[in-house]
Amino acid sequence: MKCYVYLLQSEKDGDFYIGQTQNVAQRLAQHNEGKVKSTRCRRPFKLIGYEEHETRADARFSEYEMKRHSDKKRQFIHRMMEVSP
């Protein structure tokens, strides 16, 4: 099953959030409804972009790498901002 690593931007503080999911639209709704504890106080969010992975393990590893390495996070944000409308 396909899985996605997504990039959100808080409309409250402008900061970014990276996560992974199998359903991007549903996950964005959960963030904006306050159902995600780690982002509840930074609502609302807008979706900047996402990338597709073949497996959940691949998506989780990609998310892990970006959250642990600032250069990879910066590259991901730049890549998503380039394709964002």
PyMOL Python script that loads the backbone (N, CA, C, O; Angstrom):
from pymol import cmd

cmd.read_pdbstr("""\
ATOM      1  N   MET A   1       0.845  -1.189   0.000  1.00  0.00           N
ATOM      2  CA  MET A   1       0.000   0.000   0.000  1.00  0.00           C
ATOM      3  C   MET A   1       0.884   1.244   0.000  1.00  0.00           C
ATOM      4  O   MET A   1       1.893   1.308   0.702  1.00  0.00           O
ATOM      5  N   LYS A   2       0.489   2.218  -0.792  1.00  0.00           N
ATOM      6  CA  LYS A   2       1.238   3.475  -0.882  1.00  0.00           C
ATOM      7  C   LYS A   2       1.160   4.232   0.438  1.00  0.00           C
ATOM      8  O   LYS A   2       0.178   4.149   1.176  1.00  0.00           O
ATOM      9  N   CYS A   3       2.223   4.966   0.705  1.00  0.00           N
ATOM     10  CA  CYS A   3       2.282   5.784   1.894  1.00  0.00           C
ATOM     11  C   CYS A   3       2.948   7.101   1.501  1.00  0.00           C
ATOM     12  O   CYS A   3       3.684   7.158   0.516  1.00  0.00           O
ATOM     13  N   TYR A   4       2.694   8.142   2.258  1.00  0.00           N
ATOM     14  CA  TYR A   4       3.153   9.467   1.878  1.00  0.00           C
ATOM     15  C   TYR A   4       3.857  10.159   3.038  1.00  0.00           C
ATOM     16  O   TYR A   4       3.475  10.002   4.198  1.00  0.00           O
ATOM     17  N   VAL A   5       4.890  10.925   2.707  1.00  0.00           N
ATOM     18  CA  VAL A   5       5.511  11.834   3.656  1.00  0.00           C
ATOM     19  C   VAL A   5       5.029  13.216   3.248  1.00  0.00           C
ATOM     20  O   VAL A   5       5.193  13.618   2.096  1.00  0.00           O
ATOM     21  N   TYR A   6       4.435  13.945   4.189  1.00  0.00           N
ATOM     22  CA  TYR A   6       3.801  15.216   3.857  1.00  0.00           C
ATOM     23  C   TYR A   6       4.427  16.367   4.628  1.00  0.00           C
ATOM     24  O   TYR A   6       5.053  16.189   5.673  1.00  0.00           O
ATOM     25  N   LEU A   7       4.232  17.557   4.067  1.00  0.00           N
ATOM     26  CA  LEU A   7       4.730  18.781   4.679  1.00  0.00           C
ATOM     27  C   LEU A   7       3.562  19.727   4.906  1.00  0.00           C
ATOM     28  O   LEU A   7       2.835  20.081   3.978  1.00  0.00           O
ATOM     29  N   LEU A   8       3.398  20.129   6.166  1.00  0.00           N
ATOM     30  CA  LEU A   8       2.375  21.108   6.526  1.00  0.00           C
ATOM     31  C   LEU A   8       3.058  22.381   6.990  1.00  0.00           C
ATOM     32  O   LEU A   8       4.187  22.357   7.480  1.00  0.00           O
ATOM     33  N   GLN A   9       2.355  23.491   6.828  1.00  0.00           N
ATOM     34  CA  GLN A   9       2.839  24.745   7.386  1.00  0.00           C
ATOM     35  C   GLN A   9       1.744  25.329   8.258  1.00  0.00           C
ATOM     36  O   GLN A   9       0.585  25.422   7.855  1.00  0.00           O
ATOM     37  N   SER A  10       2.136  25.720   9.462  1.00  0.00           N
ATOM     38  CA  SER A  10       1.189  26.325  10.394  1.00  0.00           C
ATOM     39  C   SER A  10       0.864  27.736   9.925  1.00  0.00           C
ATOM     40  O   SER A  10       1.764  28.529   9.648  1.00  0.00           O
ATOM     41  N   GLU A  11      -0.417  28.043   9.838  1.00  0.00           N
ATOM     42  CA  GLU A  11      -0.832  29.398   9.496  1.00  0.00           C
ATOM     43  C   GLU A  11      -0.754  30.314  10.710  1.00  0.00           C
ATOM     44  O   GLU A  11      -0.886  31.532  10.587  1.00  0.00           O
ATOM     45  N   LYS A  12      -0.539  29.728  11.875  1.00  0.00           N
ATOM     46  CA  LYS A  12      -0.427  30.508  13.110  1.00  0.00           C
ATOM     47  C   LYS A  12       0.989  31.046  13.303  1.00  0.00           C
ATOM     48  O   LYS A  12       1.175  32.230  13.583  1.00  0.00           O
ATOM     49  N   ASP A  13       2.001  30.158  13.152  1.00  0.00           N
ATOM     50  CA  ASP A  13       3.375  30.582  13.413  1.00  0.00           C
ATOM     51  C   ASP A  13       4.319  30.432  12.213  1.00  0.00           C
ATOM     52  O   ASP A  13       5.481  30.830  12.290  1.00  0.00           O
ATOM     53  N   GLY A  14       3.831  29.864  11.110  1.00  0.00           N
ATOM     54  CA  GLY A  14       4.647  29.733   9.904  1.00  0.00           C
ATOM     55  C   GLY A  14       5.615  28.573   9.906  1.00  0.00           C
ATOM     56  O   GLY A  14       6.289  28.330   8.906  1.00  0.00           O
ATOM     57  N   ASP A  15       5.699  27.848  11.015  1.00  0.00           N
ATOM     58  CA  ASP A  15       6.621  26.718  11.093  1.00  0.00           C
ATOM     59  C   ASP A  15       6.078  25.520  10.323  1.00  0.00           C
ATOM     60  O   ASP A  15       4.886  25.426  10.032  1.00  0.00           O
ATOM     61  N   PHE A  16       6.997  24.608  10.003  1.00  0.00           N
ATOM     62  CA  PHE A  16       6.654  23.427   9.224  1.00  0.00           C
ATOM     63  C   PHE A  16       6.510  22.197  10.112  1.00  0.00           C
ATOM     64  O   PHE A  16       7.072  22.128  11.205  1.00  0.00           O
ATOM     65  N   TYR A  17       5.748  21.237   9.619  1.00  0.00           N
ATOM     66  CA  TYR A  17       5.594  19.939  10.273  1.00  0.00           C
ATOM     67  C   TYR A  17       5.681  18.869   9.195  1.00  0.00           C
ATOM     68  O   TYR A  17       5.041  18.977   8.149  1.00  0.00           O
ATOM     69  N   ILE A  18       6.474  17.841   9.455  1.00  0.00           N
ATOM     70  CA  ILE A  18       6.623  16.709   8.542  1.00  0.00           C
ATOM     71  C   ILE A  18       6.038  15.475   9.211  1.00  0.00           C
ATOM     72  O   ILE A  18       6.303  15.211  10.384  1.00  0.00           O
ATOM     73  N   GLY A  19       5.248  14.728   8.466  1.00  0.00           N
ATOM     74  CA  GLY A  19       4.653  13.501   8.980  1.00  0.00           C
ATOM     75  C   GLY A  19       4.495  12.498   7.856  1.00  0.00           C
ATOM     76  O   GLY A  19       4.828  12.781   6.705  1.00  0.00           O
ATOM     77  N   GLN A  20       3.981  11.318   8.194  1.00  0.00           N
ATOM     78  CA  GLN A  20       3.729  10.291   7.179  1.00  0.00           C
ATOM     79  C   GLN A  20       2.370   9.665   7.432  1.00  0.00           C
ATOM     80  O   GLN A  20       1.923   9.552   8.573  1.00  0.00           O
ATOM     81  N   THR A  21       1.727   9.265   6.359  1.00  0.00           N
ATOM     82  CA  THR A  21       0.370   8.728   6.441  1.00  0.00           C
ATOM     83  C   THR A  21       0.035   7.949   5.182  1.00  0.00           C
ATOM     84  O   THR A  21       0.764   8.002   4.192  1.00  0.00           O
ATOM     85  N   GLN A  22      -1.068   7.229   5.231  1.00  0.00           N
ATOM     86  CA  GLN A  22      -1.574   6.547   4.046  1.00  0.00           C
ATOM     87  C   GLN A  22      -2.676   7.357   3.379  1.00  0.00           C
ATOM     88  O   GLN A  22      -3.059   7.060   2.248  1.00  0.00           O
ATOM     89  N   ASN A  23      -3.197   8.386   4.069  1.00  0.00           N
ATOM     90  CA  ASN A  23      -4.262   9.219   3.528  1.00  0.00           C
ATOM     91  C   ASN A  23      -3.980  10.674   3.910  1.00  0.00           C
ATOM     92  O   ASN A  23      -4.245  11.088   5.039  1.00  0.00           O
ATOM     93  N   VAL A  24      -3.450  11.433   2.975  1.00  0.00           N
ATOM     94  CA  VAL A  24      -3.008  12.796   3.249  1.00  0.00           C
ATOM     95  C   VAL A  24      -4.180  13.705   3.640  1.00  0.00           C
ATOM     96  O   VAL A  24      -4.081  14.455   4.611  1.00  0.00           O
ATOM     97  N   ALA A  25      -5.280  13.643   2.897  1.00  0.00           N
ATOM     98  CA  ALA A  25      -6.427  14.516   3.176  1.00  0.00           C
ATOM     99  C   ALA A  25      -6.996  14.256   4.573  1.00  0.00           C
ATOM    100  O   ALA A  25      -7.304  15.193   5.310  1.00  0.00           O
ATOM    101  N   GLN A  26      -7.130  12.991   4.923  1.00  0.00           N
ATOM    102  CA  GLN A  26      -7.659  12.638   6.242  1.00  0.00           C
ATOM    103  C   GLN A  26      -6.714  13.112   7.351  1.00  0.00           C
ATOM    104  O   GLN A  26      -7.160  13.611   8.384  1.00  0.00           O
ATOM    105  N   ARG A  27      -5.421  12.953   7.131  1.00  0.00           N
ATOM    106  CA  ARG A  27      -4.444  13.356   8.147  1.00  0.00           C
ATOM    107  C   ARG A  27      -4.431  14.876   8.327  1.00  0.00           C
ATOM    108  O   ARG A  27      -4.327  15.365   9.451  1.00  0.00           O
ATOM    109  N   LEU A  28      -4.535  15.619   7.233  1.00  0.00           N
ATOM    110  CA  LEU A  28      -4.599  17.078   7.323  1.00  0.00           C
ATOM    111  C   LEU A  28      -5.825  17.493   8.144  1.00  0.00           C
ATOM    112  O   LEU A  28      -5.741  18.387   8.987  1.00  0.00           O
ATOM    113  N   ALA A  29      -6.948  16.846   7.894  1.00  0.00           N
ATOM    114  CA  ALA A  29      -8.165  17.145   8.657  1.00  0.00           C
ATOM    115  C   ALA A  29      -7.952  16.859  10.144  1.00  0.00           C
ATOM    116  O   ALA A  29      -8.395  17.637  10.989  1.00  0.00           O
ATOM    117  N   GLN A  30      -7.281  15.759  10.471  1.00  0.00           N
ATOM    118  CA  GLN A  30      -7.016  15.431  11.877  1.00  0.00           C
ATOM    119  C   GLN A  30      -6.151  16.510  12.529  1.00  0.00           C
ATOM    120  O   GLN A  30      -6.405  16.905  13.667  1.00  0.00           O
ATOM    121  N   HIS A  31      -5.137  16.984  11.816  1.00  0.00           N
ATOM    122  CA  HIS A  31      -4.291  18.060  12.354  1.00  0.00           C
ATOM    123  C   HIS A  31      -5.140  19.306  12.609  1.00  0.00           C
ATOM    124  O   HIS A  31      -5.045  19.911  13.677  1.00  0.00           O
ATOM    125  N   ASN A  32      -5.963  19.689  11.642  1.00  0.00           N
ATOM    126  CA  ASN A  32      -6.744  20.923  11.762  1.00  0.00           C
ATOM    127  C   ASN A  32      -7.901  20.822  12.754  1.00  0.00           C
ATOM    128  O   ASN A  32      -8.389  21.843  13.238  1.00  0.00           O
ATOM    129  N   GLU A  33      -8.340  19.607  13.060  1.00  0.00           N
ATOM    130  CA  GLU A  33      -9.398  19.412  14.056  1.00  0.00           C
ATOM    131  C   GLU A  33      -8.847  19.307  15.477  1.00  0.00           C
ATOM    132  O   GLU A  33      -9.614  19.187  16.432  1.00  0.00           O
ATOM    133  N   GLY A  34      -7.527  19.350  15.620  1.00  0.00           N
ATOM    134  CA  GLY A  34      -6.909  19.277  16.939  1.00  0.00           C
ATOM    135  C   GLY A  34      -6.783  17.868  17.477  1.00  0.00           C
ATOM    136  O   GLY A  34      -6.598  17.686  18.681  1.00  0.00           O
ATOM    137  N   LYS A  35      -6.879  16.866  16.618  1.00  0.00           N
ATOM    138  CA  LYS A  35      -6.810  15.467  17.052  1.00  0.00           C
ATOM    139  C   LYS A  35      -5.377  14.945  17.147  1.00  0.00           C
ATOM    140  O   LYS A  35      -5.157  13.809  17.567  1.00  0.00           O
ATOM    141  N   VAL A  36      -4.398  15.773  16.759  1.00  0.00           N
ATOM    142  CA  VAL A  36      -2.988  15.386  16.835  1.00  0.00           C
ATOM    143  C   VAL A  36      -2.357  16.223  17.946  1.00  0.00           C
ATOM    144  O   VAL A  36      -2.187  17.434  17.804  1.00  0.00           O
ATOM    145  N   LYS A  37      -2.019  15.573  19.036  1.00  0.00           N
ATOM    146  CA  LYS A  37      -1.561  16.266  20.242  1.00  0.00           C
ATOM    147  C   LYS A  37      -0.348  17.166  19.977  1.00  0.00           C
ATOM    148  O   LYS A  37      -0.278  18.283  20.489  1.00  0.00           O
ATOM    149  N   SER A  38       0.607  16.677  19.177  1.00  0.00           N
ATOM    150  CA  SER A  38       1.848  17.424  18.973  1.00  0.00           C
ATOM    151  C   SER A  38       1.670  18.708  18.165  1.00  0.00           C
ATOM    152  O   SER A  38       2.542  19.577  18.195  1.00  0.00           O
ATOM    153  N   THR A  39       0.557  18.843  17.444  1.00  0.00           N
ATOM    154  CA  THR A  39       0.365  20.041  16.621  1.00  0.00           C
ATOM    155  C   THR A  39      -0.880  20.841  17.006  1.00  0.00           C
ATOM    156  O   THR A  39      -1.199  21.836  16.355  1.00  0.00           O
ATOM    157  N   ARG A  40      -1.566  20.429  18.027  1.00  0.00           N
ATOM    158  CA  ARG A  40      -2.849  21.034  18.403  1.00  0.00           C
ATOM    159  C   ARG A  40      -2.759  22.551  18.597  1.00  0.00           C
ATOM    160  O   ARG A  40      -3.645  23.283  18.155  1.00  0.00           O
ATOM    161  N   CYS A  41      -1.715  23.018  19.242  1.00  0.00           N
ATOM    162  CA  CYS A  41      -1.622  24.449  19.562  1.00  0.00           C
ATOM    163  C   CYS A  41      -1.123  25.295  18.388  1.00  0.00           C
ATOM    164  O   CYS A  41      -1.031  26.517  18.507  1.00  0.00           O
ATOM    165  N   ARG A  42      -0.801  24.660  17.257  1.00  0.00           N
ATOM    166  CA  ARG A  42      -0.264  25.403  16.111  1.00  0.00           C
ATOM    167  C   ARG A  42      -1.251  25.485  14.944  1.00  0.00           C
ATOM    168  O   ARG A  42      -0.878  25.911  13.851  1.00  0.00           O
ATOM    169  N   ARG A  43      -2.499  25.084  15.164  1.00  0.00           N
ATOM    170  CA  ARG A  43      -3.520  25.097  14.110  1.00  0.00           C
ATOM    171  C   ARG A  43      -3.852  26.512  13.686  1.00  0.00           C
ATOM    172  O   ARG A  43      -3.642  27.448  14.458  1.00  0.00           O
ATOM    173  N   PRO A  44      -4.367  26.694  12.473  1.00  0.00           N
ATOM    174  CA  PRO A  44      -4.612  25.731  11.399  1.00  0.00           C
ATOM    175  C   PRO A  44      -3.361  25.502  10.545  1.00  0.00           C
ATOM    176  O   PRO A  44      -2.396  26.265  10.593  1.00  0.00           O
ATOM    177  N   PHE A  45      -3.418  24.428   9.770  1.00  0.00           N
ATOM    178  CA  PHE A  45      -2.322  24.048   8.879  1.00  0.00           C
ATOM    179  C   PHE A  45      -2.783  24.066   7.436  1.00  0.00           C
ATOM    180  O   PHE A  45      -3.959  23.865   7.133  1.00  0.00           O
ATOM    181  N   LYS A  46      -1.827  24.313   6.554  1.00  0.00           N
ATOM    182  CA  LYS A  46      -2.083  24.137   5.125  1.00  0.00           C
ATOM    183  C   LYS A  46      -1.083  23.115   4.596  1.00  0.00           C
ATOM    184  O   LYS A  46       0.066  23.060   5.033  1.00  0.00           O
ATOM    185  N   LEU A  47      -1.542  22.320   3.663  1.00  0.00           N
ATOM    186  CA  LEU A  47      -0.696  21.306   3.050  1.00  0.00           C
ATOM    187  C   LEU A  47       0.183  21.970   2.006  1.00  0.00           C
ATOM    188  O   LEU A  47      -0.310  22.631   1.091  1.00  0.00           O
ATOM    189  N   ILE A  48       1.488  21.789   2.149  1.00  0.00           N
ATOM    190  CA  ILE A  48       2.446  22.337   1.182  1.00  0.00           C
ATOM    191  C   ILE A  48       2.700  21.314   0.079  1.00  0.00           C
ATOM    192  O   ILE A  48       2.748  21.669  -1.099  1.00  0.00           O
ATOM    193  N   GLY A  49       2.861  20.052   0.454  1.00  0.00           N
ATOM    194  CA  GLY A  49       3.096  19.008  -0.538  1.00  0.00           C
ATOM    195  C   GLY A  49       3.362  17.674   0.129  1.00  0.00           C
ATOM    196  O   GLY A  49       3.390  17.567   1.355  1.00  0.00           O
ATOM    197  N   TYR A  50       3.559  16.652  -0.703  1.00  0.00           N
ATOM    198  CA  TYR A  50       3.852  15.317  -0.184  1.00  0.00           C
ATOM    199  C   TYR A  50       4.588  14.526  -1.248  1.00  0.00           C
ATOM    200  O   TYR A  50       4.535  14.841  -2.437  1.00  0.00           O
ATOM    201  N   GLU A  51       5.280  13.482  -0.787  1.00  0.00           N
ATOM    202  CA  GLU A  51       5.937  12.561  -1.712  1.00  0.00           C
ATOM    203  C   GLU A  51       5.470  11.151  -1.419  1.00  0.00           C
ATOM    204  O   GLU A  51       5.209  10.790  -0.271  1.00  0.00           O
ATOM    205  N   GLU A  52       5.371  10.371  -2.461  1.00  0.00           N
ATOM    206  CA  GLU A  52       4.837   9.008  -2.366  1.00  0.00           C
ATOM    207  C   GLU A  52       5.960   8.005  -2.148  1.00  0.00           C
ATOM    208  O   GLU A  52       7.049   8.138  -2.706  1.00  0.00           O
ATOM    209  N   HIS A  53       5.677   7.004  -1.329  1.00  0.00           N
ATOM    210  CA  HIS A  53       6.606   5.896  -1.086  1.00  0.00           C
ATOM    211  C   HIS A  53       5.863   4.586  -1.313  1.00  0.00           C
ATOM    212  O   HIS A  53       4.651   4.505  -1.116  1.00  0.00           O
ATOM    213  N   GLU A  54       6.591   3.582  -1.721  1.00  0.00           N
ATOM    214  CA  GLU A  54       5.988   2.287  -2.035  1.00  0.00           C
ATOM    215  C   GLU A  54       5.465   1.557  -0.794  1.00  0.00           C
ATOM    216  O   GLU A  54       4.437   0.881  -0.851  1.00  0.00           O
ATOM    217  N   THR A  55       6.176   1.698   0.317  1.00  0.00           N
ATOM    218  CA  THR A  55       5.776   0.998   1.536  1.00  0.00           C
ATOM    219  C   THR A  55       5.753   1.961   2.718  1.00  0.00           C
ATOM    220  O   THR A  55       6.363   3.030   2.680  1.00  0.00           O
ATOM    221  N   ARG A  56       5.052   1.573   3.745  1.00  0.00           N
ATOM    222  CA  ARG A  56       5.011   2.380   4.963  1.00  0.00           C
ATOM    223  C   ARG A  56       6.393   2.451   5.609  1.00  0.00           C
ATOM    224  O   ARG A  56       6.777   3.484   6.158  1.00  0.00           O
ATOM    225  N   ALA A  57       7.124   1.365   5.539  1.00  0.00           N
ATOM    226  CA  ALA A  57       8.478   1.346   6.106  1.00  0.00           C
ATOM    227  C   ALA A  57       9.361   2.389   5.420  1.00  0.00           C
ATOM    228  O   ALA A  57      10.129   3.085   6.085  1.00  0.00           O
ATOM    229  N   ASP A  58       9.258   2.499   4.107  1.00  0.00           N
ATOM    230  CA  ASP A  58      10.032   3.501   3.368  1.00  0.00           C
ATOM    231  C   ASP A  58       9.644   4.911   3.802  1.00  0.00           C
ATOM    232  O   ASP A  58      10.510   5.759   4.016  1.00  0.00           O
ATOM    233  N   ALA A  59       8.354   5.158   3.930  1.00  0.00           N
ATOM    234  CA  ALA A  59       7.873   6.482   4.336  1.00  0.00           C
ATOM    235  C   ALA A  59       8.316   6.810   5.754  1.00  0.00           C
ATOM    236  O   ALA A  59       8.736   7.934   6.030  1.00  0.00           O
ATOM    237  N   ARG A  60       8.226   5.854   6.640  1.00  0.00           N
ATOM    238  CA  ARG A  60       8.628   6.085   8.030  1.00  0.00           C
ATOM    239  C   ARG A  60      10.112   6.378   8.134  1.00  0.00           C
ATOM    240  O   ARG A  60      10.530   7.239   8.909  1.00  0.00           O
ATOM    241  N   PHE A  61      10.920   5.650   7.342  1.00  0.00           N
ATOM    242  CA  PHE A  61      12.360   5.888   7.367  1.00  0.00           C
ATOM    243  C   PHE A  61      12.672   7.274   6.804  1.00  0.00           C
ATOM    244  O   PHE A  61      13.518   7.985   7.347  1.00  0.00           O
ATOM    245  N   SER A  62      12.005   7.657   5.735  1.00  0.00           N
ATOM    246  CA  SER A  62      12.223   8.974   5.143  1.00  0.00           C
ATOM    247  C   SER A  62      11.857  10.083   6.140  1.00  0.00           C
ATOM    248  O   SER A  62      12.599  11.052   6.296  1.00  0.00           O
ATOM    249  N   GLU A  63      10.718   9.935   6.807  1.00  0.00           N
ATOM    250  CA  GLU A  63      10.303  10.908   7.827  1.00  0.00           C
ATOM    251  C   GLU A  63      11.335  10.973   8.950  1.00  0.00           C
ATOM    252  O   GLU A  63      11.714  12.058   9.393  1.00  0.00           O
ATOM    253  N   TYR A  64      11.782   9.813   9.402  1.00  0.00           N
ATOM    254  CA  TYR A  64      12.782   9.726  10.471  1.00  0.00           C
ATOM    255  C   TYR A  64      14.056  10.467  10.067  1.00  0.00           C
ATOM    256  O   TYR A  64      14.602  11.245  10.849  1.00  0.00           O
ATOM    257  N   GLU A  65      14.526  10.223   8.844  1.00  0.00           N
ATOM    258  CA  GLU A  65      15.752  10.856   8.359  1.00  0.00           C
ATOM    259  C   GLU A  65      15.604  12.378   8.319  1.00  0.00           C
ATOM    260  O   GLU A  65      16.518  13.101   8.716  1.00  0.00           O
ATOM    261  N   MET A  66      14.468  12.862   7.847  1.00  0.00           N
ATOM    262  CA  MET A  66      14.266  14.307   7.753  1.00  0.00           C
ATOM    263  C   MET A  66      14.175  14.961   9.117  1.00  0.00           C
ATOM    264  O   MET A  66      14.658  16.078   9.305  1.00  0.00           O
ATOM    265  N   LYS A  67      13.567  14.283  10.060  1.00  0.00           N
ATOM    266  CA  LYS A  67      13.422  14.855  11.395  1.00  0.00           C
ATOM    267  C   LYS A  67      14.732  14.820  12.176  1.00  0.00           C
ATOM    268  O   LYS A  67      14.907  15.574  13.133  1.00  0.00           O
ATOM    269  N   ARG A  68      15.651  13.946  11.772  1.00  0.00           N
ATOM    270  CA  ARG A  68      16.926  13.817  12.488  1.00  0.00           C
ATOM    271  C   ARG A  68      18.079  14.566  11.825  1.00  0.00           C
ATOM    272  O   ARG A  68      19.115  14.794  12.450  1.00  0.00           O
ATOM    273  N   HIS A  69      17.900  14.950  10.557  1.00  0.00           N
ATOM    274  CA  HIS A  69      18.984  15.603   9.817  1.00  0.00           C
ATOM    275  C   HIS A  69      18.465  16.899   9.199  1.00  0.00           C
ATOM    276  O   HIS A  69      17.665  16.879   8.264  1.00  0.00           O
ATOM    277  N   SER A  70      18.931  18.021   9.735  1.00  0.00           N
ATOM    278  CA  SER A  70      18.398  19.306   9.301  1.00  0.00           C
ATOM    279  C   SER A  70      18.636  19.576   7.822  1.00  0.00           C
ATOM    280  O   SER A  70      17.821  20.244   7.186  1.00  0.00           O
ATOM    281  N   ASP A  71      19.736  19.072   7.255  1.00  0.00           N
ATOM    282  CA  ASP A  71      19.980  19.297   5.828  1.00  0.00           C
ATOM    283  C   ASP A  71      18.946  18.563   4.969  1.00  0.00           C
ATOM    284  O   ASP A  71      18.493  19.101   3.959  1.00  0.00           O
ATOM    285  N   LYS A  72      18.572  17.347   5.358  1.00  0.00           N
ATOM    286  CA  LYS A  72      17.552  16.599   4.611  1.00  0.00           C
ATOM    287  C   LYS A  72      16.185  17.249   4.769  1.00  0.00           C
ATOM    288  O   LYS A  72      15.396  17.279   3.825  1.00  0.00           O
ATOM    289  N   LYS A  73      15.903  17.768   5.959  1.00  0.00           N
ATOM    290  CA  LYS A  73      14.646  18.469   6.198  1.00  0.00           C
ATOM    291  C   LYS A  73      14.576  19.720   5.332  1.00  0.00           C
ATOM    292  O   LYS A  73      13.554  19.987   4.700  1.00  0.00           O
ATOM    293  N   ARG A  74      15.662  20.485   5.303  1.00  0.00           N
ATOM    294  CA  ARG A  74      15.722  21.699   4.503  1.00  0.00           C
ATOM    295  C   ARG A  74      15.514  21.394   3.014  1.00  0.00           C
ATOM    296  O   ARG A  74      14.795  22.115   2.323  1.00  0.00           O
ATOM    297  N   GLN A  75      16.144  20.327   2.529  1.00  0.00           N
ATOM    298  CA  GLN A  75      16.003  19.929   1.132  1.00  0.00           C
ATOM    299  C   GLN A  75      14.558  19.530   0.817  1.00  0.00           C
ATOM    300  O   GLN A  75      14.026  19.890  -0.233  1.00  0.00           O
ATOM    301  N   PHE A  76      13.930  18.790   1.725  1.00  0.00           N
ATOM    302  CA  PHE A  76      12.539  18.373   1.534  1.00  0.00           C
ATOM    303  C   PHE A  76      11.621  19.590   1.477  1.00  0.00           C
ATOM    304  O   PHE A  76      10.763  19.680   0.598  1.00  0.00           O
ATOM    305  N   ILE A  77      11.796  20.524   2.407  1.00  0.00           N
ATOM    306  CA  ILE A  77      10.967  21.729   2.429  1.00  0.00           C
ATOM    307  C   ILE A  77      11.156  22.497   1.127  1.00  0.00           C
ATOM    308  O   ILE A  77      10.179  22.941   0.524  1.00  0.00           O
ATOM    309  N   HIS A  78      12.390  22.658   0.693  1.00  0.00           N
ATOM    310  CA  HIS A  78      12.670  23.369  -0.552  1.00  0.00           C
ATOM    311  C   HIS A  78      12.003  22.678  -1.734  1.00  0.00           C
ATOM    312  O   HIS A  78      11.394  23.336  -2.577  1.00  0.00           O
ATOM    313  N   ARG A  79      12.114  21.359  -1.798  1.00  0.00           N
ATOM    314  CA  ARG A  79      11.516  20.577  -2.891  1.00  0.00           C
ATOM    315  C   ARG A  79       9.993  20.731  -2.898  1.00  0.00           C
ATOM    316  O   ARG A  79       9.393  20.903  -3.959  1.00  0.00           O
ATOM    317  N   MET A  80       9.375  20.672  -1.735  1.00  0.00           N
ATOM    318  CA  MET A  80       7.921  20.800  -1.652  1.00  0.00           C
ATOM    319  C   MET A  80       7.455  22.224  -1.990  1.00  0.00           C
ATOM    320  O   MET A  80       6.409  22.402  -2.615  1.00  0.00           O
ATOM    321  N   MET A  81       8.216  23.217  -1.583  1.00  0.00           N
ATOM    322  CA  MET A  81       7.859  24.605  -1.862  1.00  0.00           C
ATOM    323  C   MET A  81       7.955  24.907  -3.360  1.00  0.00           C
ATOM    324  O   MET A  81       7.209  25.740  -3.874  1.00  0.00           O
ATOM    325  N   GLU A  82       8.865  24.235  -4.057  1.00  0.00           N
ATOM    326  CA  GLU A  82       9.015  24.449  -5.497  1.00  0.00           C
ATOM    327  C   GLU A  82       7.800  23.982  -6.277  1.00  0.00           C
ATOM    328  O   GLU A  82       7.423  24.611  -7.266  1.00  0.00           O
ATOM    329  N   VAL A  83       7.178  22.883  -5.846  1.00  0.00           N
ATOM    330  CA  VAL A  83       6.044  22.340  -6.570  1.00  0.00           C
ATOM    331  C   VAL A  83       4.692  22.824  -6.029  1.00  0.00           C
ATOM    332  O   VAL A  83       3.644  22.549  -6.613  1.00  0.00           O
ATOM    333  N   SER A  84       4.733  23.540  -4.918  1.00  0.00           N
ATOM    334  CA  SER A  84       3.500  24.053  -4.308  1.00  0.00           C
ATOM    335  C   SER A  84       2.942  25.188  -5.165  1.00  0.00           C
ATOM    336  O   SER A  84       3.700  26.020  -5.664  1.00  0.00           O
ATOM    337  N   PRO A  85       1.598  25.222  -5.339  1.00  0.00           N
ATOM    338  CA  PRO A  85       0.983  26.285  -6.149  1.00  0.00           C
ATOM    339  C   PRO A  85       1.126  27.651  -5.520  1.00  0.00           C
ATOM    340  O   PRO A  85       0.661  28.642  -6.083  1.00  0.00           O
TER     341      PRO A  85
END
""", "prot")
cmd.dss("prot")
cmd.show_as("cartoon", "prot")
cmd.util.cbc("prot")
cmd.orient("prot")
